Amino acid sequence: MPETTQNPVLIEKEMVAALSFHDKTPIQQHPGLMNQIETAVRLGNAHHSKVSIIFQDDSGLKRVDTTLWANGAKFVCLKGGIWIPISRILEIKL
């Protein structure tokens, strides 16, 4: 798990749509992030299980606890049709 210098701010999933992801600076991601995403999507679709997504927007580290419904090549889709760029996700805690 990448070490962070700050604790992520817990936000509601509805707030994610208003966040900005313009900063393209690479972040240190968990080495097993893609496996975490695939597992979270399976849990979300089969059991409607929530996960904690730790991610970086343009203003800092955030955490959202929600169901992950789908993933594509560059984004994950949360319950409610809200998208987060995979390039900005540090880790998903199952």
C-alpha positions as CSV (number, residue, x, y, z in Angstrom):
1,M,0.0,0.0,0.0
2,P,1.4,3.4,-0.9
3,E,2.1,5.5,2.2
4,T,0.3,8.8,2.3
5,T,1.3,11.9,4.3
6,Q,-2.3,12.8,5.0
7,N,-5.6,11.1,5.9
8,P,-8.1,11.0,3.1
9,V,-11.2,13.2,3.5
10,L,-14.4,11.1,3.6
11,I,-17.0,12.4,1.1
12,E,-20.4,11.2,-0.1
13,K,-20.4,9.6,-3.5
14,E,-22.7,12.4,-4.8
15,M,-19.9,14.9,-4.2
16,V,-17.5,13.0,-6.6
17,A,-19.3,14.4,-9.7
18,A,-18.3,18.0,-8.6
19,L,-14.6,17.2,-8.2
20,S,-11.9,18.1,-10.6
21,F,-9.4,15.6,-12.1
22,H,-7.4,17.9,-14.4
23,D,-4.0,17.3,-12.6
24,K,-2.1,14.6,-14.6
25,T,0.8,14.2,-12.1
26,P,1.4,10.5,-11.6
27,I,0.4,9.1,-8.2
28,Q,1.7,6.1,-6.4
29,Q,-0.9,3.4,-6.8
30,H,-1.3,0.1,-5.0
31,P,0.5,-2.6,-7.1
32,G,-2.6,-4.8,-7.1
33,L,-5.0,-2.0,-7.9
34,M,-6.4,-3.6,-11.1
35,N,-7.2,-6.8,-9.1
36,Q,-8.8,-4.7,-6.4
37,I,-11.0,-3.0,-9.0
38,E,-12.0,-6.3,-10.6
39,T,-12.8,-7.9,-7.2
40,A,-14.8,-4.8,-6.1
41,V,-16.9,-4.8,-9.3
42,R,-17.7,-8.5,-8.7
43,L,-18.7,-7.8,-5.1
44,G,-20.7,-4.8,-6.2
45,N,-22.7,-6.7,-8.9
46,A,-23.2,-10.0,-7.0
47,H,-23.7,-8.7,-3.4
48,H,-24.1,-4.9,-3.6
49,S,-21.1,-4.7,-1.3
50,K,-19.6,-1.4,-0.5
51,V,-15.8,-0.7,-0.7
52,S,-13.6,2.2,0.3
53,I,-12.0,4.0,-2.7
54,I,-9.0,6.1,-1.8
55,F,-8.3,8.6,-4.6
56,Q,-6.6,11.9,-5.4
57,D,-8.5,14.8,-7.0
58,D,-7.0,18.2,-7.8
59,S,-7.4,19.5,-4.2
60,G,-6.2,16.4,-2.2
61,L,-6.8,12.9,-1.0
62,K,-10.4,11.7,-0.7
63,R,-12.2,8.5,0.3
64,V,-15.6,7.4,-0.8
65,D,-17.5,4.4,0.6
66,T,-19.8,3.1,-2.1
67,T,-20.6,0.2,-4.5
68,L,-18.4,-0.2,-7.6
69,W,-20.6,-1.2,-10.5
70,A,-18.3,-1.3,-13.5
71,N,-14.8,-0.5,-14.8
72,G,-13.4,0.4,-18.2
73,A,-10.0,1.1,-19.5
74,K,-9.7,4.5,-17.9
75,F,-12.6,4.9,-15.4
76,V,-14.6,3.1,-12.7
77,C,-18.3,3.6,-12.4
78,L,-19.8,4.0,-8.9
79,K,-23.4,3.3,-7.9
80,G,-25.5,6.2,-9.4
81,G,-23.5,6.5,-12.6
82,I,-20.6,8.5,-11.1
83,W,-17.1,8.0,-12.6
84,I,-13.6,8.3,-11.2
85,P,-10.5,8.1,-13.4
86,I,-8.5,4.9,-12.6
87,S,-5.3,7.0,-12.9
88,R,-6.3,9.0,-9.8
89,I,-7.1,5.9,-7.6
90,L,-4.5,4.9,-5.0
91,E,-6.2,1.9,-3.5
92,I,-9.6,0.1,-3.0
93,K,-10.2,-1.4,0.4
94,L,-12.6,-4.3,0.1
